[in-house]
Amino acid sequence: MSSGIKRLFDELRGTSVAVIHPPGADCNVLVDQLRRIGCNVKSLWPCPPSPPAAIDVVFVFVAAERGSEHLWSGVDCEAVVIALVDYENPTVLKGILDLNAQAVINKPFRPTGVLSTLILARASKGYQDRLLLKVTKLEEALRSRREIERAVKLLAERQGLTDIQAYEQIRRQASNKRISVVEVCAAVNSAGSVLDGLWPIDR
């Protein structure tokens, strides 16, 4: 077994898993297989009003007649979500999408396929989380850039400076106060907004 595959197996051992499914033979097949893999499994039914806490993976049943009507939004769940379905009607498909599920297992459940589904779902969730982190960082960078551009323009207009001179003033102030350029810019913009509210500024 290659080191990469072995690492994937080792990571699954001790994984906290919640199976949200009515008790019965189907549920037992899934729970038993997850325990063979080495996961720590607990069964829940009915579906709790909020995602289970301190859980790495949630297997959740999407009922054919109700879809996600009785379920929480997958956006609120930090765990990997795997949908369990017995039909593929429009209600169920909408429920899978509402759950933001990383994978789907169809009934009747069998031991084969659970491991590969679990590994792929975890990999998909990891990739999705990394993309969201990158998007968040890009949004923060754009907000910071707008804050800086607005402050530079404001300072340049009020003090008769070039944009480069205004930015250098802001940078020196940030260095002297040991805070970030963005924090100084936010203060400049805030002060500018207050002054604009007190009296008209001749442009």
N, CA and C of each residue as an Amber inpcrd file, in Angstrom:
protein
   609
   0.8390000  -1.1850000   0.0000000   0.0000000   0.0000000   0.0000000
   0.8810000   1.2450000   0.0000000   0.6150000   2.1860000  -0.9090000
   1.4290000   3.3950000  -0.9910000   1.2060000   4.2520000   0.2420000
   2.1700000   5.1540000   0.5000000   2.0810000   6.0030000   1.6860000
   0.8670000   6.9230000   1.6240000   0.5300000   7.4000000   0.3980000
  -0.6220000   8.2840000   0.2460000  -1.9280000   7.5930000   0.6040000
  -2.1030000   6.3520000   0.1050000  -3.3150000   5.5840000   0.4050000
  -3.3650000   5.2380000   1.8850000  -2.2210000   4.8590000   2.4360000
  -2.1700000   4.5140000   3.8590000  -2.5640000   5.7170000   4.7190000
  -2.1260000   6.9050000   4.3090000  -2.4690000   8.1110000   5.0590000
  -3.9660000   8.3560000   5.0390000  -4.6070000   8.1150000   3.8660000
  -6.0540000   8.2890000   3.7680000  -6.7870000   7.3470000   4.7170000
  -6.3270000   6.0980000   4.8000000  -6.9440000   5.1340000   5.7090000
  -6.7250000   5.5540000   7.1600000  -5.5070000   5.9640000   7.4640000
  -5.1810000   6.3500000   8.8380000  -6.0080000   7.5490000   9.2890000
  -6.2650000   8.4950000   8.3660000  -7.0460000   9.6810000   8.7060000
  -8.5040000   9.3320000   9.0230000  -8.9890000   8.2430000   8.4430000
 -10.3770000   7.8470000   8.6900000 -10.5550000   7.1950000  10.0580000
  -9.5010000   6.5980000  10.5670000  -9.5950000   5.9260000  11.8630000
  -9.8120000   6.9650000  12.9540000 -10.8730000   6.7730000  13.7060000
 -11.1930000   7.7180000  14.7680000 -12.0350000   8.8910000  14.3120000
 -12.3810000   8.9280000  13.0090000 -13.2280000  10.0050000  12.5050000
 -14.6010000   9.9440000  13.1830000 -15.0870000  11.0970000  13.6420000
 -16.4040000  11.1650000  14.2960000 -17.4950000  11.2560000  13.2270000
 -18.4030000  10.2920000  13.2440000 -19.4440000  10.2160000  12.2140000
 -20.8210000  10.1540000  12.8690000 -21.7590000  10.9190000  12.3350000
 -23.1580000  10.8410000  12.7460000 -23.9780000  10.2950000  11.5830000
 -24.7850000   9.2760000  11.8610000 -25.6910000   8.7220000  10.8430000
 -27.1050000   9.1170000  11.2360000 -27.7090000  10.0050000  10.4460000
 -29.0710000  10.4740000  10.7150000 -30.0020000   9.7370000   9.7700000
 -30.6020000   8.6810000  10.2930000 -31.4210000   7.7760000   9.4680000
 -32.3310000   6.9780000  10.3960000 -33.5560000   6.6670000   9.9660000
 -34.4290000   5.8500000  10.8110000 -33.7600000   4.5120000  11.1460000
 -33.9350000   4.0090000  12.3740000 -33.3290000   2.7300000  12.7310000
 -33.8920000   1.5940000  11.8880000 -33.0690000   0.5660000  11.6830000
 -33.4980000  -0.5660000  10.8840000 -32.3260000  -1.2140000  10.1830000
 -32.6110000  -2.1540000   9.2930000 -31.5740000  -2.9340000   8.6330000
 -30.6540000  -2.0540000   7.7890000 -31.2310000  -1.1130000   7.0370000
 -30.4010000  -0.2350000   6.1930000 -29.4090000   0.5550000   7.0360000
 -29.9120000   1.1160000   8.1020000 -29.0620000   1.9160000   8.9860000
 -27.9520000   1.0520000   9.5830000 -28.2930000  -0.1710000   9.9640000
 -27.3070000  -1.0780000  10.5730000 -26.1750000  -1.4220000   9.6150000
 -26.5090000  -1.6260000   8.3340000 -25.4830000  -1.9440000   7.3320000
 -24.4680000  -0.8120000   7.2480000 -24.9520000   0.4060000   7.1860000
 -24.0800000   1.5660000   7.0620000 -23.2340000   1.7710000   8.3220000
 -23.8870000   1.6990000   9.4820000 -23.1820000   1.9050000  10.7550000
 -22.1040000   0.8390000  10.9520000 -22.4520000  -0.4200000  10.6710000
 -21.4770000  -1.5140000  10.8500000 -20.2650000  -1.3310000   9.9520000
 -20.4880000  -0.9280000   8.6980000 -19.3730000  -0.7420000   7.7700000
 -18.4810000   0.4210000   8.2100000 -19.0930000   1.4910000   8.6720000
 -18.3060000   2.6440000   9.1490000 -17.4580000   2.2530000  10.3480000
 -17.9970000   1.4020000  11.2140000 -17.2240000   0.9490000  12.3800000
 -16.0880000   0.0200000  11.9540000 -16.3150000  -0.7670000  10.9230000
 -15.2280000  -1.6190000  10.4090000 -14.0930000  -0.7510000   9.8710000
 -14.4450000   0.3610000   9.2490000 -13.4240000   1.2700000   8.7130000
 -12.6140000   1.8890000   9.8450000 -13.2230000   1.9800000  11.0320000
 -12.5190000   2.5530000  12.1790000 -13.1010000   3.8640000  12.6630000
 -14.2750000   4.2300000  12.1430000 -14.9030000   5.4930000  12.5520000
 -15.6250000   5.3390000  13.8870000 -15.7220000   6.4430000  14.6090000
 -16.5490000   6.5040000  15.8140000 -17.9410000   6.9650000  15.3930000
 -18.9230000   6.0760000  15.4750000 -20.2380000   6.3310000  14.8820000
 -21.3180000   6.4580000  15.9470000 -22.2060000   7.4320000  15.7440000
 -23.4150000   7.4990000  16.5640000 -24.6140000   7.6900000  15.6420000
 -25.7100000   7.0040000  15.9740000 -26.9300000   7.0960000  15.1680000
 -27.8900000   8.0930000  15.8080000 -28.5380000   8.8830000  14.9470000
 -29.4970000   9.8820000  15.4140000 -30.7780000   9.7930000  14.6020000
 -31.8970000   9.8220000  15.2820000 -33.1990000   9.9550000  14.6280000
 -34.2370000  10.2700000  15.6790000 -35.1170000  11.2320000  15.4000000
 -35.2430000  12.0210000  14.1680000 -34.0760000  13.0000000  13.9880000
 -34.0960000  13.6730000  12.8580000 -33.0230000  14.6160000  12.5530000
 -33.0370000  15.7550000  13.5680000 -31.9010000  16.0520000  14.1760000
 -31.8340000  17.1610000  15.1410000 -32.0770000  18.5010000  14.4570000
 -32.5270000  19.5080000  15.2020000 -32.8450000  20.8090000  14.6010000
 -31.6340000  21.5810000  14.1050000 -30.4390000  21.1820000  14.5370000
 -29.2100000  21.8330000  14.0850000 -28.1520000  20.7720000  13.8300000
 -27.1170000  21.0820000  13.0500000 -26.0820000  20.0830000  12.7550000
 -25.4460000  19.5550000  14.0360000 -25.1500000  18.2640000  14.1020000
 -24.5050000  17.6960000  15.2910000 -23.1650000  18.3670000  15.5580000
 -22.8820000  18.6340000  16.8350000 -21.6300000  19.3010000  17.1970000
 -20.4940000  18.2900000  17.2890000 -19.2700000  18.7790000  17.0640000
 -18.0470000  17.9710000  17.1970000 -18.0950000  16.6960000  16.3540000
 -18.5950000  16.8300000  15.1240000 -18.7160000  15.6980000  14.2010000
 -17.9550000  16.0300000  12.9190000 -17.2040000  15.0500000  12.4160000
 -16.4260000  15.2590000  11.1860000 -17.2330000  14.9870000   9.9230000
 -18.0880000  13.9500000   9.9830000 -18.8670000  13.5430000   8.8040000
 -20.3050000  13.2610000   9.2390000 -21.2620000  13.7540000   8.4360000
 -22.6790000  13.5010000   8.7090000 -23.2930000  12.7840000   7.5100000
 -23.8230000  11.5910000   7.7610000 -24.6510000  10.8950000   6.7700000
 -26.0950000  11.2170000   7.1410000 -26.8440000  11.8310000   6.2190000
 -28.2030000  12.2630000   6.5750000 -29.2110000  11.8260000   5.5130000
 -30.3140000  11.2570000   5.9870000 -31.3540000  10.7440000   5.1110000
 -32.2130000  11.8850000   4.5770000 -32.3860000  11.9070000   3.2490000
 -33.2500000  12.8910000   2.5950000 -34.5140000  12.1520000   2.1500000
 -35.6130000  12.3880000   2.8620000 -36.8490000  11.6550000   2.6050000
 -37.4700000  12.0650000   1.2790000 -37.9990000  11.0740000   0.5570000
 -38.5570000  11.3280000  -0.7760000 -39.7240000  12.2910000  -0.7370000
 -40.5210000  12.2380000   0.3380000 -41.7200000  13.0600000   0.4010000
 -41.4750000  14.4380000   1.0180000 -40.3140000  14.6080000   1.6850000
 -40.0910000  15.8700000   2.3970000 -38.8230000  16.6010000   1.9640000
 -37.9120000  15.9200000   1.3130000 -36.6750000  16.5660000   0.8840000
 -35.9140000  17.1350000   2.0690000 -35.5460000  18.3860000   1.9680000
 -34.7920000  19.0380000   3.0440000 -35.6920000  19.8590000   3.9550000
 -37.0120000  19.6470000   3.8390000 -37.9670000  20.4430000   4.6090000
 -37.6910000  20.3670000   6.1160000 -37.3010000  19.1940000   6.6120000
 -37.0760000  19.0030000   8.0440000 -35.5930000  19.0900000   8.4160000
 -34.7430000  19.4630000   7.4550000 -33.3000000  19.4660000   7.6800000
 -32.7640000  20.8840000   7.8090000 -31.6030000  20.9960000   8.4380000
 -30.9060000  22.2720000   8.5180000 -30.1550000  22.4970000   7.2010000
 -29.7480000  23.7180000   6.9980000 -28.9990000  24.0410000   5.7860000
 -27.5760000  23.5190000   5.8950000 -27.0780000  22.9240000   4.8100000
 -25.7190000  22.4150000   4.8020000 -24.6850000  23.5200000   4.9260000
 -25.0810000  24.7480000   4.6150000 -24.1640000  25.8830000   4.7350000
 -23.7750000  26.0870000   6.2050000 -24.6910000  25.7120000   7.1140000
 -24.4460000  25.8820000   8.5450000 -23.6340000  24.7380000   9.1480000
 -23.2960000  23.7610000   8.3380000 -22.6130000  22.5680000   8.8460000
 -21.1510000  22.5780000   8.4000000 -20.2400000  22.4970000   9.3800000
 -18.8170000  22.4810000   9.0510000 -18.3350000  21.0780000   8.6800000
 -19.1370000  20.0790000   8.9840000 -18.7420000  18.6980000   8.7100000
 -18.9440000  18.3500000   7.2380000 -18.3130000  17.2590000   6.8220000
 -18.5870000  16.6750000   5.5090000 -20.0170000  16.1360000   5.5460000
 -20.7980000  16.3920000   4.4990000 -22.1960000  15.9420000   4.4580000
 -22.3800000  14.9550000   3.3100000 -22.9080000  13.7780000   3.6500000
 -23.2060000  12.7500000   2.6470000 -24.6930000  12.4430000   2.7300000
 -25.4100000  12.6500000   1.6240000 -26.8550000  12.4230000   1.5990000
 -27.1660000  10.9470000   1.4030000 -28.1940000  10.4840000   2.0840000
 -28.6900000   9.1160000   1.9460000 -30.0770000   9.1940000   1.3250000
 -30.2860000   8.5110000   0.1990000 -31.5670000   8.6330000  -0.5080000
 -32.0750000   7.2620000  -0.9250000 -33.4210000   7.1910000  -1.0590000
 -33.9980000   5.9580000  -1.5930000 -34.6820000   6.1890000  -2.9370000
 -34.9630000   7.4710000  -3.2790000 -35.5180000   7.8230000  -4.5800000
 -34.7640000   9.0330000  -5.1200000 -34.9470000   9.2970000  -6.4050000
 -34.3060000  10.4560000  -7.0170000 -35.3420000  11.3330000  -7.6930000
 -36.3660000  11.7050000  -6.9300000 -37.3700000  12.6090000  -7.4850000
 -36.9240000  14.0620000  -7.2940000 -37.6300000  15.0310000  -7.8840000
 -37.2150000  16.4410000  -7.7740000 -37.0880000  16.9340000  -6.3340000
 -37.9640000  16.4480000  -5.4440000 -37.9070000  16.8680000  -4.0400000
 -36.6050000  16.4260000  -3.3930000 -36.2070000  15.1950000  -3.6670000
 -34.9600000  14.6560000  -3.1000000 -33.7520000  15.3850000  -3.6810000
 -33.7600000  15.5990000  -4.9930000 -32.6340000  16.2780000  -5.6310000
 -32.4670000  17.6970000  -5.0860000 -33.5860000  18.3900000  -4.8590000
 -33.5080000  19.7260000  -4.2620000 -32.9630000  19.6270000  -2.8420000
 -33.3930000  18.5920000  -2.1190000 -32.9070000  18.3980000  -0.7560000
 -31.4120000  18.1810000  -0.7060000 -30.8850000  17.4150000  -1.6670000
 -29.4290000  17.1720000  -1.7360000 -28.6890000  18.4850000  -1.9640000
 -29.2210000  19.3080000  -2.8650000 -28.5870000  20.5980000  -3.1500000
 -28.6750000  21.5320000  -1.9510000 -29.8360000  21.5480000  -1.2810000
 -30.0110000  22.4070000  -0.1010000 -29.0470000  22.0100000   1.0100000
 -28.7570000  20.7280000   1.0950000 -27.8380000  20.2310000   2.1140000
 -26.3860000  20.5720000   1.8040000 -26.1320000  20.9410000   0.5590000
 -24.7500000  21.1670000   0.1190000 -23.9210000  19.8980000   0.3280000
 -24.5360000  18.7500000  -0.0230000 -23.8860000  17.4550000   0.2080000
 -22.6860000  17.2760000  -0.7120000 -21.6320000  16.6520000  -0.1590000
 -20.4300000  16.3730000  -0.9470000 -20.5260000  15.0350000  -1.6760000
 -21.4820000  14.1870000  -1.2850000 -21.6380000  12.8800000  -1.9360000
 -23.0310000  12.3400000  -1.6320000 -23.4130000  11.2980000  -2.3650000
 -24.7350000  10.6790000  -2.2070000 -24.5730000   9.1660000  -2.1950000
 -25.3090000   8.4870000  -1.3050000 -25.3700000   7.0240000  -1.3050000
 -26.8320000   6.6200000  -1.4530000 -27.0970000   5.7600000  -2.4360000
 -28.4600000   5.2970000  -2.6890000 -28.7500000   4.0000000  -1.9510000
 -30.0040000   3.8310000  -1.5730000 -30.4650000   2.5630000  -1.0120000
 -30.6740000   1.5540000  -2.1440000 -30.5660000   0.2550000  -1.8170000
 -30.2120000  -0.3250000  -0.5090000 -28.7210000  -0.1590000  -0.2260000
 -28.3700000   0.1570000   1.0140000 -26.9810000   0.3490000   1.3780000
 -26.2380000  -0.9770000   1.3600000 -25.0010000  -0.9210000   0.8830000
 -24.1280000  -2.0940000   0.8700000 -22.7870000  -1.6970000   1.4690000
 -22.0680000  -2.6480000   2.0380000 -20.7400000  -2.3230000   2.5870000
 -19.7890000  -1.7740000   1.5340000 -19.8700000  -2.3310000   0.3100000
 -18.9800000  -1.8530000  -0.7500000 -19.3900000  -0.4550000  -1.1920000
 -18.4230000   0.4030000  -1.3530000 -18.6890000   1.7590000  -1.8140000
 -18.7050000   2.7970000  -0.7150000 -18.8940000   2.3670000   0.5270000
 -18.9460000   3.3260000   1.6340000 -17.5790000   3.9830000   1.8260000
 -16.5240000   3.1840000   1.8020000 -15.1740000   3.7110000   2.0200000
 -14.7840000   4.7170000   0.9360000 -14.9950000   4.3540000  -0.3430000
 -14.6040000   5.2500000  -1.4310000 -15.4340000   6.5320000  -1.3960000
 -16.7190000   6.4060000  -1.0770000 -17.5800000   7.5960000  -0.9730000
 -17.0960000   8.5100000   0.1450000 -16.7120000   7.9130000   1.2580000
 -16.2300000   8.6850000   2.4080000 -14.9500000   9.4420000   2.0720000
 -14.0260000   8.7530000   1.4170000 -12.7440000   9.3850000   1.0550000
 -12.9570000  10.5120000   0.0500000 -13.7660000  10.2660000  -0.9830000
 -14.0110000  11.2800000  -2.0070000 -14.7560000  12.4870000  -1.4390000
 -15.7260000  12.2270000  -0.5480000 -16.4900000  13.3280000   0.0480000
 -15.5940000  14.2070000   0.9090000 -14.6930000  13.5830000   1.6650000
 -13.7660000  14.3580000   2.5030000 -12.8110000  15.1920000   1.6360000
 -12.3500000  14.5890000   0.5430000 -11.4630000  15.3130000  -0.3720000
 -12.1950000  16.4900000  -1.0160000 -13.4560000  16.2700000  -1.4090000
 -14.2570000  17.3250000  -2.0260000 -14.5010000  18.4660000  -1.0500000
 -14.8130000  18.1260000   0.1970000 -15.0440000  19.1500000   1.2280000
 -13.7670000  19.9560000   1.4800000 -12.6190000  19.2730000   1.5290000
 -11.3540000  19.9660000   1.7350000 -11.0610000  20.9390000   0.6150000
 -11.3090000  20.5240000  -0.6210000 -11.0890000  21.3940000  -1.7820000
 -12.0340000  22.5860000  -1.7390000 -13.2960000  22.3330000  -1.4100000
 -14.2900000  23.4000000  -1.3210000 -13.9030000  24.4180000  -0.2460000
 -13.4470000  23.9360000   0.9030000 -13.0530000  24.8390000   1.9910000
 -11.8450000  25.6890000   1.5970000 -10.9010000  25.0850000   0.8750000
  -9.7190000  25.8500000   0.4310000 -10.1130000  26.9440000  -0.5570000
 -11.0530000  26.6300000  -1.4540000 -11.5240000  27.6380000  -2.4010000
 -12.2330000  28.7830000  -1.6810000 -13.0740000  28.4390000  -0.7000000
 -13.7890000  29.4690000   0.0520000 -12.8190000  30.3630000   0.8130000
 -11.7470000  29.7580000   1.3480000 -10.7360000  30.5380000   2.0560000
 -10.0450000  31.5180000   1.1060000  -9.7350000  31.0350000  -0.1070000
  -9.1070000  31.9160000  -1.0980000 -10.0420000  33.0600000  -1.4800000
 -11.3190000  32.7600000  -1.6620000 -12.2970000  33.7940000  -2.0080000
 -12.3910000  34.8300000  -0.8950000 -12.4210000  34.3540000   0.3540000
 -12.4920000  35.2620000   1.5010000 -11.2830000  36.1800000   1.5450000
 -10.0900000  35.6240000   1.3090000  -8.8720000  36.4280000   1.3190000
  -8.8710000  37.4530000   0.1850000  -9.3640000  37.0400000  -0.9860000
  -9.4370000  37.9750000  -2.1170000 -10.4110000  39.1170000  -1.8270000
 -11.5550000  38.7830000  -1.2160000 -12.5300000  39.8130000  -0.8680000
 -11.9510000  40.7970000   0.1430000 -11.2050000  40.2640000   1.1250000
 -10.5670000  41.1260000   2.1180000  -9.5260000  42.0330000   1.4600000
  -8.7740000  41.4640000   0.5190000  -7.7590000  42.2540000  -0.1850000
  -8.4060000  43.3760000  -0.9940000  -9.5350000  43.0820000  -1.6480000
 -10.2380000  44.1000000  -2.4300000 -10.7870000  45.2010000  -1.5340000
 -11.3490000  44.8060000  -0.3640000 -11.8640000  45.8040000   0.5680000
 -10.7370000  46.7050000   1.0700000  -9.5870000  46.0880000   1.3670000
  -8.4340000  46.8630000   1.8380000  -7.9600000  47.8350000   0.7630000
  -7.9240000  47.3540000  -0.4700000  -7.4570000  48.2140000  -1.5690000
  -8.3840000  49.4120000  -1.7500000  -9.7070000  49.1700000  -1.6650000
 -10.6610000  50.2760000  -1.8050000 -10.4950000  51.2750000  -0.6580000
 -10.2720000  50.7460000   0.5420000 -10.0690000  51.6130000   1.7110000
  -8.8430000  52.4990000   1.5070000  -7.7650000  51.9070000   1.0140000
  -6.5220000  52.6580000   0.7880000  -6.7130000  53.6990000  -0.3130000
  -7.3270000  53.3000000  -1.4260000  -7.5190000  54.2270000  -2.5430000
  -8.3750000  55.4170000  -2.1240000  -9.4180000  55.1540000  -1.3490000
 -10.3020000  56.2390000  -0.9010000  -9.5510000  57.1960000   0.0260000
  -8.7600000  56.6490000   0.9620000  -8.0140000  57.4800000   1.9130000
  -6.9510000  58.3120000   1.2000000  -6.2550000  57.7230000   0.2560000
  -5.2130000  58.4500000  -0.4950000  -5.8430000  59.6120000  -1.2530000
  -6.9670000  59.3340000  -1.9150000  -7.6490000  60.3910000  -2.6790000
  -8.1150000  61.5080000  -1.7460000  -8.6750000  61.1370000  -0.5940000
  -9.1890000  62.1170000   0.3590000  -8.0650000  63.0000000   0.9020000
  -6.9620000  62.3630000   1.2950000  -5.8360000  63.0970000   1.8620000
  -5.1770000  63.9960000   0.8080000  -5.0480000  63.4910000  -0.3970000
  -4.4400000  64.2730000  -1.4780000  -5.2580000  65.5170000  -1.7780000
  -6.5970000  65.3740000  -1.7980000  -7.4670000  66.5130000  -2.0940000
  -7.4300000  67.5500000  -0.9710000  -7.4510000  67.1060000   0.2480000
  -7.5280000  68.0290000   1.3880000  -6.1990000  68.7310000   1.6580000
  -5.0920000  68.0730000   1.3570000  -3.7880000  68.6510000   1.6830000
  -3.0020000  69.0790000   0.4370000  -3.6160000  68.9850000  -0.7330000
  -2.9460000  69.4080000  -1.9600000  -1.7190000  68.5830000  -2.2830000
  -1.8150000  67.2870000  -2.0730000  -0.6940000  66.3790000  -2.3150000
  -0.9540000  65.5390000  -3.5480000   0.1050000  64.9470000  -4.0670000
  -0.0740000  63.9220000  -5.1020000  -0.4920000  62.6230000  -4.4130000
  -0.9980000  61.6830000  -5.1810000  -1.4010000  60.4000000  -4.5970000
  -0.2090000  59.7090000  -3.9310000   0.9580000  59.8110000  -4.5680000
   2.1540000  59.1600000  -4.0110000   2.5370000  59.7960000  -2.6820000
   2.4770000  61.1330000  -2.5960000   2.8000000  61.8120000  -1.3510000
   1.7980000  61.4740000  -0.2510000   0.5330000  61.4250000  -0.6350000
  -0.5050000  61.0920000   0.3470000  -0.2970000  59.6750000   0.8860000
   0.0010000  58.7550000  -0.0080000   0.2300000  57.3780000   0.4410000
   1.4390000  57.3010000   1.3580000   2.5030000  58.0460000   1.0470000
   3.6990000  58.0340000   1.8890000   3.3900000  58.5740000   3.2800000
   2.5420000  59.5890000   3.3630000   2.1310000  60.1060000   4.6690000
   1.4120000  59.0260000   5.4770000   0.5160000  58.3410000   4.8090000
  -0.2520000  57.2740000   5.4730000   0.6870000  56.1630000   5.9310000
   1.6130000  55.7890000   5.0680000   2.5410000  54.7090000   5.4030000
   3.4170000  55.0800000   6.5980000   3.9100000  56.3480000   6.6280000
   4.7400000  56.7820000   7.7610000   3.9350000  56.7850000   9.0640000
   2.6800000  57.2330000   8.9610000   1.8230000  57.2580000  10.1460000
   1.5980000  55.8390000  10.6770000   1.3860000  54.9060000   9.7690000
   1.1850000  53.5070000  10.1660000   2.4330000  52.9580000  10.8460000
   3.6080000  53.3110000  10.2900000   4.8720000  52.8460000  10.8570000
   5.1060000  53.4480000  12.2350000   4.8060000  54.7420000  12.3870000
   5.0120000  55.4040000  13.6770000   4.0990000  54.8420000  14.7640000
   2.8740000  54.5410000  14.3980000   1.9030000  54.0480000  15.3740000
   1.9070000  52.5260000  15.4900000   2.7270000  51.8880000  14.6590000
   2.8260000  50.4260000  14.6600000   1.4740000  49.7420000  14.4130000
   0.7750000  50.2760000  13.4450000  -0.4810000  49.6580000  13.0110000
  -0.4230000  49.5030000  11.4940000  -1.4050000  48.8420000  10.9290000
  -1.3880000  48.5960000   9.4880000  -1.8100000  49.8340000   8.7080000
  -1.3870000  49.8890000   7.4500000  -1.7850000  50.9660000   6.5450000
  -3.3060000  51.0180000   6.4260000  -3.9420000  49.8460000   6.3720000
  -5.4000000  49.7950000   6.2230000  -6.0880000  50.4370000   7.4250000
  -5.5590000  50.2120000   8.6260000  -6.1500000  50.8190000   9.8310000
  -6.0530000  52.3410000   9.7850000  -4.9040000  52.8540000   9.3370000
  -4.7520000  54.3050000   9.1970000  -5.7430000  54.8300000   8.1630000
  -5.8670000  54.1300000   7.0520000  -6.7860000  54.5510000   5.9920000
  -8.2330000  54.5590000   6.4770000  -8.5920000  53.5570000   7.2600000
  -9.9500000  53.5000000   7.7980000 -10.2140000  54.7120000   8.6870000
  -9.2080000  55.1080000   9.4810000  -9.3510000  56.2770000  10.3450000
  -9.4830000  57.5490000   9.5140000  -8.6680000  57.6660000   8.4500000
  -8.7380000  58.8390000   7.5630000 -10.1180000  58.9280000   6.9210000
 -10.6190000  57.8070000   6.4230000 -11.9240000  57.7890000   5.7680000
 -13.0430000  58.1210000   6.7410000 -12.9240000  57.6090000   7.9600000
 -13.9360000  57.8810000   8.9820000 -13.9530000  59.3670000   9.3340000
 -12.7600000  59.9360000   9.5120000 -12.6650000  61.3580000   9.8220000
 -13.2040000  62.2000000   8.6760000 -12.9060000  61.7870000   7.4530000
 -13.3930000  62.5160000   6.2850000 -14.9050000  62.5130000   6.2060000
 -15.5210000  61.3880000   6.5550000 -16.9750000  61.2840000   6.5280000
 -17.6020000  62.2060000   7.5620000 -16.9700000  62.2890000   8.7430000
 -17.4760000  63.1610000   9.8010000 -17.3950000  64.6200000   9.3720000
 -16.2450000  65.0210000   8.8060000 -16.0660000  66.4040000   8.3660000
 -17.0520000  66.7660000   7.2550000 -17.2650000  65.8360000   6.3290000
 -18.1990000  66.1040000   5.2300000 -19.6100000  66.3230000   5.7530000
 -19.9110000  65.7220000   6.8930000 -21.2400000  65.8790000   7.4760000
 -21.4000000  67.1870000   8.2210000 -20.2850000  67.8570000   8.5490000
 -20.3540000  69.1050000   9.3070000 -20.5050000  70.3180000   8.4260000
 -19.7610000  70.3520000   7.3010000 -19.8550000  71.4980000   6.4040000
 -19.4440000  71.0850000   4.9970000 -19.9480000  71.8150000   3.9900000
 -19.5640000  71.4890000   2.6080000 -18.0940000  71.7990000   2.3650000
 -17.4430000  70.9490000   1.6170000 -16.0420000  71.1350000   1.2920000
 -15.9430000  71.6630000  -0.1430000 -15.2210000  72.7590000  -0.3220000
 -15.0240000  73.2690000  -1.6680000 -14.0850000  72.3450000  -2.4320000
 -14.4870000  71.9510000  -3.5700000 -13.6500000  71.0650000  -4.3870000
 -12.9010000  71.8790000  -5.4210000
